[in-house]
Amino acid sequence: MKPEVPIWEKSNLTLEEAAAYSGIGINTLRRISDKEDCDFVLWIGSKRLIKRKQLDEYTSKMYSI
């Protein structure tokens, strides 16, 4: 059985994990990360991962999403 790593210790999160971690909806995360200038998204082929630390920095700077 594979050991579970807590979300707050992962460097990259799936959309579902990022939504649970941040409280931002999956559709909103998908819309924001679709933009070309999004610096907290990591594409692996067609798979989208969210860079946790950069997401934290992004949300700390935003007034509203």
C-alpha positions as CSV (number, residue, x, y, z in Angstrom):
1,M,0.0,0.0,0.0
2,K,1.3,3.4,-1.0
3,P,1.8,5.9,1.9
4,E,-0.4,9.0,1.8
5,V,1.4,12.3,1.8
6,P,-0.6,15.1,3.5
7,I,-1.8,17.9,1.1
8,W,0.1,20.6,2.9
9,E,3.4,18.7,2.3
10,K,2.9,18.1,-1.4
11,S,4.6,20.5,-3.9
12,N,2.0,19.9,-6.7
13,L,-1.7,19.2,-6.3
14,T,-4.4,17.9,-8.5
15,L,-7.4,20.2,-9.1
16,E,-9.4,18.3,-6.6
17,E,-6.6,18.6,-3.9
18,A,-6.1,22.2,-4.7
19,A,-9.8,23.0,-4.3
20,A,-9.9,21.2,-0.9
21,Y,-6.7,22.9,0.2
22,S,-7.6,26.4,-0.9
23,G,-11.4,26.5,-0.7
24,I,-11.5,27.7,-4.3
25,G,-13.8,25.7,-6.6
26,I,-12.5,23.4,-9.2
27,N,-14.1,25.3,-12.0
28,T,-12.6,28.6,-10.8
29,L,-9.1,27.0,-10.5
30,R,-9.5,25.5,-14.0
31,R,-10.6,28.9,-15.4
32,I,-7.7,30.8,-13.8
33,S,-5.1,28.2,-14.7
34,D,-6.2,28.1,-18.4
35,K,-4.6,31.5,-18.8
36,E,-1.2,31.6,-20.6
37,D,0.3,33.8,-17.9
38,C,-0.7,31.6,-14.9
39,D,2.5,30.9,-12.9
40,F,1.0,28.3,-10.5
41,V,0.0,25.7,-13.1
42,L,2.3,22.8,-14.3
43,W,1.3,20.9,-17.4
44,I,2.4,17.3,-17.8
45,G,1.1,16.5,-21.2
46,S,-2.6,17.2,-20.8
47,K,-2.5,16.7,-17.0
48,R,-2.8,19.9,-15.0
49,L,-1.1,20.2,-11.6
50,I,-1.2,23.2,-9.3
51,K,2.0,24.4,-7.6
52,R,0.9,24.7,-4.0
53,K,3.4,27.4,-2.9
54,Q,2.8,29.6,-5.9
55,L,-1.0,29.2,-5.4
56,D,-0.6,30.4,-1.8
57,E,1.4,33.4,-3.1
58,Y,-1.2,34.2,-5.8
59,T,-4.1,34.0,-3.3
60,S,-2.3,36.2,-0.8
61,K,-2.0,39.0,-3.4
62,M,-5.5,38.8,-4.7
63,Y,-8.4,40.8,-3.3
64,S,-11.1,38.8,-5.2
65,I,-11.1,35.8,-7.5
